[in-house]
Amino acid sequence: MSPEPATPHPVGTDPAGEQRRSLLAVATRTLAAAGIDSAAAEASLLLAHTLGVEPGRLILVDVVDSEMSRSFLDLVARRSAHTPLQHLTGRAHFGGVDLAVGPGVFIPRPETELLLEWAAPSLTAASVAVDLCSGSGALALGMAASARQLRVHAVENSASALEWLRRNVSEAGEAGERVAVHDADVTDRELPVRLGLHGAVDVVLTNPPYIPVTDELPADVEGHDPHEALFGGGDGMAVITPMIGVIADLLRDGGVVALEHDDSTAHAVIAAFAAEGAFADVTAHRDLAGRPRFVTARRTGR
Ligand SMILES: C[S@@+](CC[C@H](N)C(=O)[O-])C[C@H]1O[C@@H](n2cnc3c(N)ncnc32)[C@H](O)[C@@H]1O
């Protein structure tokens, strides 16, 4: 038997729609007043999350009961207090991968997808890739998802980040089965040998902690992303400088690396690659806002 057709609302009325629109209007005003960019888009995402639907299907929801309205407005209040959106929804989307995130792990940023895009041609022919400073596993799983023949090693040393990383790898299906997680320090020069990867890696991608400790951070970042994920010592280079020697030892001749950095440290990063004496084609890249964002290089002369 076919289901009863839905009773159409009289022309010009749509009670659930009106309620939805007024909830979204209140939320958008509240978020905008708190200084949240894209307030309308975030309001829709939070309402969709509350109702358990895809944002594009919000319009099909018939009922927003009072309990749901309260939950939604509670999320809006927390977002207005600058809790990151991804901590409220528990998810982050990165490079085509859906990741679980929350307190204790860095929220992947859209600009880091540029490293994945830059590496795409190399990844199609690569066998082994490494994500140093893996956090939630954004780059590691992004690489694994983009190339089915690839084995990926994800290196991270924060206990809380490792929990999220292992969870994301285990929930990533076939791509996750090709990702090995290592609890290790990316500045340890013995790392390539200990992992059995000395001179064996085709591609290294890394988004290390790189903010100079003196920098002031936006409210969404300060107090939410872990300190060890953000700061790279007084000059932003505390992890990067020793990690470049490790990258040189990981890569095979002709292997490539992309390393994200602070917009104030492009020259220091280029100088650190040059000082290692093991790289060619050292190149600075800007992000979509035109800021210096990552450096790429090719291993040479082993
Ligand atoms: C900026 S976050 C990047 C996370 C992830 N790659 C991303 O783009 O979302 C840097 C990560 O490096 C980790 N980390 C910091 N120092 C490290 C070290 N010496 N060895 C291994 N991981 C480190 C932090 O715990 C953090 O998860």
The ligand as an ORCA input file, in Angstrom:
! r2SCAN-3c Opt
* xyz 0 1
  C      49.220     21.754     13.506
  S      48.848     20.160     14.121
  C      48.546     19.362     12.568
  C      47.698     18.155     12.618
  C      47.297     17.609     11.228
  N      48.456     17.312     10.421
  C      46.423     18.601     10.505
  O      46.865     19.256      9.569
  O      45.253     18.712     10.893
  C      50.437     19.576     14.608
  C      50.455     18.191     15.251
  O      51.839     17.858     15.532
  C      51.912     17.156     16.747
  N      53.306     17.283     17.218
  C      53.905     18.372     17.772
  N      55.202     18.139     18.029
  C      55.442     16.856     17.627
  C      56.602     16.023     17.625
  N      57.772     16.482     18.063
  N      56.487     14.758     17.159
  C      55.288     14.281     16.707
  N      54.151     15.041     16.646
  C      54.229     16.307     17.101
  C      50.871     17.826     17.614
  O      50.480     16.988     18.678
  C      49.764     18.066     16.581
  O      48.863     16.988     16.539
*
